[in-house]
């Protein structure tokens, strides 16, 4: 029987070395992966680009902006203001004929015109140079305006009362007159009531949707107006509308409204500011008598005067101002006066563009059936 050799006291077992696995890394593999940090949790998977909230917000904003721009620039009106900003959108180049007693569209107030008349006068015949030409006359010329001595042609205080009861209209009126709304009463009292003796071309303003609109018009001789200290019509008494200098038309004007007997486009004038303030207006009565009216007076200080040497205002061919701003007052002329500054005409000066200038929007009207359609009344 065999006997096992005695133990040497050292442990017996498998040979020294790794407990398991080969002693060399497996062929064809990379380095062993490192154990994950943080307690052995698996790494968070990487999110796609569209999963980022800031990026999604930026992309959505860009898309919305692109859509808005596409809508604006593809609108028929090009994204600008149109008829929705006030007034009635009609074809370009219309000039509205307004008889003396006609209130007209979109009035600011009820009529404050007094019963008055004036002996009409026709300007001296001239040959109009272009289809857009009109005869001009200075506002301080003797005989340009008519009226009745010691009687006003416009009830200014009545108009002030109307505005006090309609603050929105007063604000719109002030925006055209370029005064603060609280100063409208003082502004109206500073004007002089007279009557037109010539068919006169102006920019008229109506009231619609809380704001002033504008359109080109010819006022019939006999219309009661308020003029400023340069002799320029500023208010039409039959409707309370503010007035400003006429604006040139880009095409041959198309006349709308009702033509009155004796209307001729060649007789229409445009009033240019006098070169200096007018203290006294020389006015003609219907019976041919003459009197003086102080600026801002309603007839209480009228006094009879002699017939002037030139009872009919001198006129010359001119052209209305280029379209710029229907609601801005025109500055005084910078041209030197001629030898006869009271009767030498001057073209209306340019009207400066306001902030908010609304486009020229003639009111609706029917074409005149008297052959004047397309004729240049005064544009």
C-alpha positions, 0 to 999 in steps of 0.5 A, spaced: 500 500 500 502 506 498 503 512 503 502 519 501 508 523 502 507 528 508 504 535 508 509 540 507 505 545 511 504 549 505 497 550 502 495 546 496 491 548 490 491 550 483 497 554 480 498 561 482 495 566 477 488 569 475 482 566 478 479 565 471 479 567 464 485 567 459 491 571 461 491 575 454 486 579 451 481 576 446 484 576 439 480 581 435 477 586 440 479 593 443 481 595 450 476 592 455 471 597 457 472 602 463 467 601 468 462 606 468 462 612 473 457 614 478 455 607 481 456 603 475 449 606 472 449 606 464 451 613 460 445 617 458 443 616 451 445 622 446 438 626 444 437 628 437 438 635 435 430 636 434 429 634 442 433 641 444 427 646 447 431 652 445 433 649 438 425 648 437 423 655 439 428 658 435 426 654 429 418 655 430 420 663 431 423 663 424 418 659 421 412 664 424 416 670 421 417 668 414 410 666 414 408 673 416 413 677 411 410 672 406 403 675 407 405 682 408 409 682 401 404 678 397 398 683 399 394 686 394 396 693 397 403 691 398 402 692 406 401 699 406 395 703 408 389 704 404 382 705 404 381 702 411 385 708 414 379 712 412 376 715 406 373 712 400 378 709 396 377 711 388 381 712 382 387 716 382 386 723 379 379 725 381 377 732 383 370 733 386 366 739 384 363 742 390 357 747 389 357 753 394 351 750 399 353 743 398 355 740 405 359 734 401 361 728 404 363 726 411 362 733 414 366 735 420 360 739 423 353 742 421 353 748 416 355 754 420 355 758 413 351 765 413 346 767 408 351 771 404 353 772 396 358 775 392 359 778 385 363 773 382 369 775 378 373 771 372 380 771 372 383 774 366 384 769 360 390 765 360 393 759 356 394 753 360 401 750 359 399 743 361 393 739 363 396 739 370 396 747 370 392 752 374 391 759 375 394 762 381 393 768 385 396 771 392 391 771 398 392 778 399 390 781 393 384 786 393 377 783 390 379 776 391 374 775 396 367 778 397 362 779 403 357 783 406 359 789 410 358 789 417 355 781 416 359 775 417 359 769 412 360 764 417 358 763 425 365 761 428 362 761 435 357 756 433 362 752 430 366 752 436 360 749 440 360 744 435 367 742 436 366 742 444 361 737 443 365 732 439 372 732 442 374 726 437 372 731 431 376 737 434 382 732 435 382 730 427 381 738 425 387 740 430 391 735 426 390 738 419 390 745 422 397 743 426 394 746 432 393 743 439 386 740 440 385 745 446 387 751 441 382 750 436 377 755 438 383 760 438 385 758 432 378 759 429 377 766 432 384 768 428 381 766 421 377 771 417 370 770 414 369 771 407 366 769 401 370 766 394 369 770 388 372 765 384 372 757 383 377 755 387 382 749 387 383 746 394 385 740 398 378 738 402 378 734 408 372 730 411 371 726 417 371 718 417 372 713 423 375 718 428 380 721 423 381 726 417 381 724 410 383 728 404 381 729 397 382 734 391 376 739 390 374 745 387 369 750 391 364 754 387 365 762 387 360 764 393 362 759 398 363 761 405 370 760 408 375 762 413 382 765 411 388 765 415 393 771 415 396 770 408 389 770 405 389 762 404 382 758 405 383 754 411 375 752 413 369 751 409 363 753 413 358 749 409 361 743 413 366 745 418 372 742 414 379 744 414 382 746 408 389 746 405 393 747 399 391 743 392 396 737 390 398 736 383 395 730 380 399 725 376 394 724 371 389 728 367 384 730 372 377 726 372 371 731 375 366 728 379 360 731 383 355 736 380 358 742 376 354 749 376 352 753 371 358 757 368 363 752 371 369 752 366 376 749 368 380 754 365 377 759 370 379 755 376 384 758 381 389 756 386 390 761 392 397 762 394 400 765 401 401 772 401 408 774 402 407 777 408 401 777 413 395 781 411 392 786 416 386 788 412 382 785 406 379 789 401 372 786 400 367 787 394 360 787 396 354 784 391 352 791 389 359 793 387 361 797 393 368 796 397 369 795 404 375 793 408 375 787 413 380 786 419 383 780 419 380 775 425 374 780 425 367 778 423 364 784 420 364 789 427 369 793 424 368 793 417 369 800 413 367 802 407 373 804 402 374 806 395 374 801 389 382 799 388 385 800 382 386 793 380 379 790 382 380 783 379 386 780 382 392 778 377 393 771 375 398 767 372 399 760 370 402 755 375 402 748 378 399 745 384 404 742 389 407 735 388 404 730 393 407 730 399 402 731 405 395 733 405 395 735 412 401 739 413 401 747 413 405 750 407 410 754 409 411 761 407 414 763 400 421 764 400 421 767 393 422 775 393 416 779 392 415 782 385 414 790 385 406 789 386 406 783 392 399 784 393 397 782 386 402 778 383 401 771 384 405 765 386 405 758 386 402 754 392 408 752 396 410 745 397 406 741 403 411 738 408 409 730 409 406 729 416 407 722 420 401 719 418 399 722 412 394 718 409 393 718 401 389 722 397 382 719 397 377 723 393 369 722 396 365 718 391 361 721 386 358 721 379 362 723 373 359 730 371 355 729 365 357 736 362 363 734 358 368 736 363 370 729 365 378 728 364 379 736 363 384 740 367 380 744 372 385 746 376 390 740 378 
